[in-house]
Amino acid sequence: QRSVAANGLCERIVENSSVGPTLPRIDLAKRDGGAGIDCTRLAMCSVVNSGMASFIKDVMQIECQAEIAFDLMADPRNELEWNSGVSEAELMSEGPIGKGSRFRIKDTRGEHEVEITTYHRPNRLGFLVKDKSMNVDIDFDIEHDGKATTMVGKFNTDGSGWMRFMLPVLIPLIRRQIAKEHKNFIAMCEARRSARPA
């Protein structure tokens, strides 16, 4: 059990945390009860800790075509619309978005470099998020069954410095916030589907 001092340290760190695209800031007010977080649209969300690295798996069920979900997730600039922790998002590389495209993201924790590492439309998408305290490998597997799209996100986080020791504490909080922000992503995808002509 952590001491009161340790709890205070964790809360101060979490309050200012944001872990790159699709790993949004932590809302301390909702960390315990999860009030207002409706996870009925998420089939599964789990966490595995391994040494100083941590793995989060998140599953979204979206009523849209796989291409819509892929395209909206593939461009981190869309996070300005669905990720409440992101305040700036800029494409740094030239040419169309694809493997190797680089972005600059600014959120509540600072600036991050984001690179697309896998781009197989519409079924596989991957990112590498880098900053001074943490690297995050993000992989999405996307499938459409004729009715809805299942989007499985795998987040491998590896901290450096003090973050290596705080990750096991922060990951459960990050997991809950991912579920909250991904609700916004689901809503955006389904709104874009509805807006398309039949």
JOBELUR-V210189 format. One record per run of one state. SS is the DSSP state (alpha for helix, beta for strand, coil for the rest). FROM is the first residue (numbers start at 1). TO is the last residue. If there is no record, write none. Layout:
((SS & FROM & TO) (SS & FROM & TO))
//
This chain:
((coil & 1 & 3) (alpha & 4 & 15) (coil & 16 & 27) (alpha & 28 & 30) (coil & 31 & 41) (beta & 42 & 50) (coil & 51 & 52) (beta & 53 & 62) (coil & 63 & 65) (alpha & 66 & 74) (coil & 75 & 75) (alpha & 76 & 82) (coil & 83 & 85) (beta & 86 & 91) (coil & 92 & 101) (beta & 102 & 107) (coil & 108 & 109) (beta & 110 & 120) (coil & 121 & 123) (beta & 124 & 130) (coil & 131 & 133) (beta & 134 & 144) (coil & 145 & 148) (beta & 149 & 159) (coil & 160 & 161) (alpha & 162 & 195) (coil & 196 & 198))
//
